[in-house]
Each structure stands twice: as C-alpha cells, then as structure tokens.
Amino acid sequence: MKDTVTQTGNYPWDHNRRFNAYSEYFRKLFGERVQKVSVNAGFTCPNRDGTLSTGGCTFCTNDAFSPSYCKAEKSVTAQINEGIAFHKKRYRRVSSYLAYFQSYSNTYASLERLVDLYGEALKHPAIRGIIIGTRPDCIDEEKLGYLRELSRKHYVAVEYGIESCYDDTLRRINRAHTFEDAVDAVKLTSAYGISTGAHFIFGLPGESRDEMLAEAGIISGLPLTTVKFHQLQIIKGTVLEKEYLADPSGFQLFSWEEYLGFIVTFLESLNPDIVVERFTGEAPPRFLTVSLWGKKRSDQISGLIERRLEELDTWQGRLYKEIF
C-alpha cells in the first residue's frame, strides 16, 4: 500500500469525514454522485453446483440481499432500466450509474459469456462502469486481462467475498476456499491495476471478539481499494439458522451498542488508505430469524458511527502507524 499523507486536518484523505468514505471516493473519482444498480445475471457458485461443495455458504439466501427488480430471467438491460427507475424515486439528481453484478459468483463462467454480459451493461448510456462480486477461486489471469482492458475506458472493480481471515471459520460456513486463496486473488487483481474490494462478516460462529479485531491488521496488509463490513444476521431458511435454533449459545451476535464500540475500535487500527463502503448488512425484517437492532438503516448507522467517532475524537487509522 502507498504511504499515507495528511491532507485535511488529521485525516489522510481530502474530506472531513472521520473514515475513508465510499461516497466521497466516488465523488472524487467521477465528480458527482453515482449509484449502483444491482444485476442478477444467473450465475451460481462452485460451492453450490457440486464442483467444490453443495448448499452454498451457510449464511446465504440471495433473496434477502437482492432488490426486487433483480431477476435472472430478465435481461441485463431490463434490470438496469428497472433499477434506475427504482433509484430515481430516492436519488432524483443522480444521472450516472454503475452496474453491480451482485448475485452469486459473477466471474464463474466462460470468458465468452462474461464478455457478453459485461458488454451489455456497458452499452447502456447511463452506465459508467461495472462492479463484479465474486469468489477468490473464480478468477484467473485471462479474465483479469480482459477486465484490465475494460478498465482503460470504464470504471471496473472486482469485489471478493472473503468473509473471514480464519480457515476454521471458512470451513465451518462452507466457503470451500481458504484465506490464502483470497490473499492470492486480491494480490493478483491489484497487480492488474483493477480496483479490488473485499467483504467481511463480523460475528461468525467460533470467532472471538479479539480474533475479529485482529483482522484489522490482516486486512490492512492487503492491496485493497475498498472493504465492506457486515454484522452477522441469521437469515430464515439458511443452514446457519438451523444451527442457531439448535444452539443459540454457540453464537455471539452483536447488539447495536456492542457493534458500535467494536467497529470504532476496529476502524482505529484499519489502514486509512482503504475505502470503507459500508459498515453493516441490511436484510428486510421478514427474512430475519432474530433482530437485535430495530429498524436502523445502513445510512443511519453510518451517521451514528461517525457521531461516535466525533465524540471520542478518533478516526479510521488513528492507531494504524502505532500498531503497524
């Protein structure tokens, strides 16, 4: 990672928020607000189709995280059009969008199919780039070479579901890849000059709070552009729900106050060069087996976290140099 240089007050970024915010990153990059539009292109995952395992990740029900307009039977163009109409109700001044290939592993196909799908999205006049959610074991140099060429004219980002830095956890939640696989994928993607993101879940069974906090140091050493953090949510119909109902004592779900304190401490040790996309997951209440946070939305949570950072006069990376 590049050395940080203080640009605004105590912060190594050129805005006055207390964390390296995704929205500010995009404003600087595009000169305006851009909005992601989710796309379900009909992919699956190697831990679903029997290639590596079956059943998928124990925490996953895709319907809980996908907007209603994302249906694989619709074309990419149709989903983008419906997504833009959906977001226009809330973000009336937004005119530029990024196609977010969100559902399942969106590089788990032949290059020919990927060229067709990504190409269709980029032909849309309102789309300025693509964000591709996938697994660390579903990428290779041929695909990255193609994405590098796309990135010469468009914004291109690859986001990897990593979820945990610990192999015991990854086995328990049926990820069917190792953390070393994730590190290799992140390093290779970054080496191709492509914006590289990662997703992590806090509260997975078997992990202590100290182990989760220690991940700040591990993540900080990776060549990541962005990170997305989720608190563990128990989603109805998942394998994880069955495990939870059988033995709730095996889970340490965060209350809101616990998570607020945890994420502030985590941020203090996180490399300030890494852009934080979000702090929490947000599934509709009807999908949740247990709800500890009430009706807080992700944007409200972000504001509450920033307020706590202000109260404590701290910020992302405040302790980074001291620790690392």
Secondary structure as GFF3:
##gff-version 3
##sequence-region A 1 324
A	DSSP	alpha_helix	22	30	.	.	.	ID=ss1
A	DSSP	beta_strand	34	39	.	.	.	ID=ss2
A	DSSP	three_ten_helix	62	64	.	.	.	ID=ss3
A	DSSP	alpha_helix	76	88	.	.	.	ID=ss4
A	DSSP	beta_strand	96	101	.	.	.	ID=ss5
A	DSSP	alpha_helix	111	123	.	.	.	ID=ss6
A	DSSP	beta_strand	127	134	.	.	.	ID=ss7
A	DSSP	alpha_helix	141	151	.	.	.	ID=ss8
A	DSSP	beta_strand	155	163	.	.	.	ID=ss9
A	DSSP	alpha_helix	167	172	.	.	.	ID=ss10
A	DSSP	alpha_helix	179	191	.	.	.	ID=ss11
A	DSSP	beta_strand	195	202	.	.	.	ID=ss12
A	DSSP	alpha_helix	209	220	.	.	.	ID=ss13
A	DSSP	beta_strand	226	231	.	.	.	ID=ss14
A	DSSP	alpha_helix	239	246	.	.	.	ID=ss15
A	DSSP	three_ten_helix	248	250	.	.	.	ID=ss16
A	DSSP	alpha_helix	256	269	.	.	.	ID=ss17
A	DSSP	beta_strand	275	278	.	.	.	ID=ss18
A	DSSP	three_ten_helix	285	287	.	.	.	ID=ss19
A	DSSP	alpha_helix	298	311	.	.	.	ID=ss20
A	DSSP	alpha_helix	320	323	.	.	.	ID=ss21
###
